[in-house]
Amino acid sequence: MSPNDKFTISAPNGADIVAVCVDVIDSFTEAERPNVTTTLYLCYGQNRLFVVKELEYLTDKGLGKDYIVGKTLIDYIDLPYII
């Protein structure tokens, strides 16, 4: 994912969120899991700024990716021209 990419993701409560990636925060590989790359994104959707964590890993079928909605940084922020 890169800045300005629009996407849909499921929130922890099961609701689908239409959001946009604002920026890439960080990308790293943990020493305990060298085959997993974690990338953190700053995202905006449903009047919230929040973090999305992308886990990228190799499987026997190829590259696998999981997306996890993380911490909400700001609630009730109105950025109407972003999406």
C-alpha positions as a Markdown table, in Angstrom:
| # | Residue | x | y | z |
|---|---|---|---|---|
| 1 | Met | 0.0 | 0.0 | 0.0 |
| 2 | Ser | 1.2 | 3.5 | -0.7 |
| 3 | Pro | 0.0 | 7.0 | 0.2 |
| 4 | Asn | -3.3 | 8.0 | -1.4 |
| 5 | Asp | -4.4 | 4.4 | -2.0 |
| 6 | Lys | -8.0 | 3.8 | -1.2 |
| 7 | Phe | -9.0 | 0.5 | 0.3 |
| 8 | Thr | -11.7 | -1.4 | 2.3 |
| 9 | Ile | -10.8 | -3.2 | 5.5 |
| 10 | Ser | -12.8 | -4.9 | 8.2 |
| 11 | Ala | -12.8 | -3.3 | 11.7 |
| 12 | Pro | -12.5 | -5.4 | 14.8 |
| 13 | Asn | -16.3 | -5.1 | 15.3 |
| 14 | Gly | -16.9 | -6.6 | 11.8 |
| 15 | Ala | -17.8 | -3.4 | 10.0 |
| 16 | Asp | -16.3 | -2.6 | 6.6 |
| 17 | Ile | -14.3 | 0.7 | 6.6 |
| 18 | Val | -13.5 | 2.6 | 3.4 |
| 19 | Ala | -10.3 | 4.4 | 4.1 |
| 20 | Val | -7.3 | 6.0 | 2.5 |
| 21 | Cys | -3.6 | 5.5 | 3.3 |
| 22 | Val | -2.1 | 8.8 | 4.4 |
| 23 | Asp | 1.5 | 7.7 | 4.9 |
| 24 | Val | 3.8 | 4.8 | 5.6 |
| 25 | Ile | 4.9 | 5.1 | 9.2 |
| 26 | Asp | 7.5 | 2.3 | 9.5 |
| 27 | Ser | 8.6 | -1.1 | 8.1 |
| 28 | Phe | 10.6 | -3.6 | 10.0 |
| 29 | Thr | 11.4 | -7.3 | 10.6 |
| 30 | Glu | 11.5 | -8.6 | 14.1 |
| 31 | Ala | 14.4 | -10.8 | 15.3 |
| 32 | Glu | 12.0 | -13.4 | 16.6 |
| 33 | Arg | 10.2 | -13.7 | 13.3 |
| 34 | Pro | 12.8 | -13.1 | 10.5 |
| 35 | Asn | 10.4 | -14.3 | 7.8 |
| 36 | Val | 7.7 | -11.7 | 8.6 |
| 37 | Thr | 7.9 | -8.1 | 7.5 |
| 38 | Thr | 5.6 | -5.7 | 9.4 |
| 39 | Thr | 4.6 | -2.4 | 7.8 |
| 40 | Leu | 2.6 | 0.3 | 9.7 |
| 41 | Tyr | 0.4 | 2.7 | 7.8 |
| 42 | Leu | -1.3 | 5.9 | 9.0 |
| 43 | Cys | -4.9 | 5.8 | 7.6 |
| 44 | Tyr | -8.0 | 7.9 | 7.5 |
| 45 | Gly | -11.6 | 6.6 | 7.4 |
| 46 | Gln | -15.0 | 7.1 | 9.1 |
| 47 | Asn | -13.7 | 10.4 | 10.6 |
| 48 | Arg | -10.8 | 8.7 | 12.4 |
| 49 | Leu | -7.0 | 8.6 | 12.0 |
| 50 | Phe | -5.8 | 5.1 | 12.8 |
| 51 | Val | -3.0 | 2.7 | 12.2 |
| 52 | Val | -3.1 | -0.4 | 10.0 |
| 53 | Lys | -0.5 | -3.1 | 10.4 |
| 54 | Glu | 0.4 | -5.2 | 7.4 |
| 55 | Leu | 2.1 | -8.5 | 8.0 |
| 56 | Glu | 3.9 | -9.9 | 4.9 |
| 57 | Tyr | 5.3 | -13.5 | 5.0 |
| 58 | Leu | 6.3 | -16.4 | 2.7 |
| 59 | Thr | 4.1 | -19.5 | 2.5 |
| 60 | Asp | 4.5 | -22.6 | 0.4 |
| 61 | Lys | 1.9 | -21.0 | -2.0 |
| 62 | Gly | 3.8 | -17.7 | -2.3 |
| 63 | Leu | 3.6 | -14.4 | -0.5 |
| 64 | Gly | 0.9 | -14.0 | 2.2 |
| 65 | Lys | -0.4 | -10.7 | 3.6 |
| 66 | Asp | -2.6 | -10.0 | 6.6 |
| 67 | Tyr | -4.0 | -6.6 | 7.5 |
| 68 | Ile | -4.9 | -5.6 | 11.1 |
| 69 | Val | -6.7 | -2.4 | 12.2 |
| 70 | Gly | -4.6 | -1.0 | 15.0 |
| 71 | Lys | -4.9 | 1.9 | 17.4 |
| 72 | Thr | -7.2 | 4.9 | 16.7 |
| 73 | Leu | -5.1 | 8.0 | 17.1 |
| 74 | Ile | -7.8 | 10.7 | 16.7 |
| 75 | Asp | -11.6 | 10.2 | 16.8 |
| 76 | Tyr | -14.0 | 12.6 | 15.2 |
| 77 | Ile | -11.6 | 14.4 | 12.8 |
| 78 | Asp | -13.1 | 15.8 | 9.7 |
| 79 | Leu | -10.9 | 15.7 | 6.6 |
| 80 | Pro | -13.6 | 15.7 | 3.9 |
| 81 | Tyr | -11.4 | 16.2 | 0.9 |
| 82 | Ile | -9.1 | 13.2 | 1.5 |
| 83 | Ile | -11.4 | 10.4 | 0.4 |
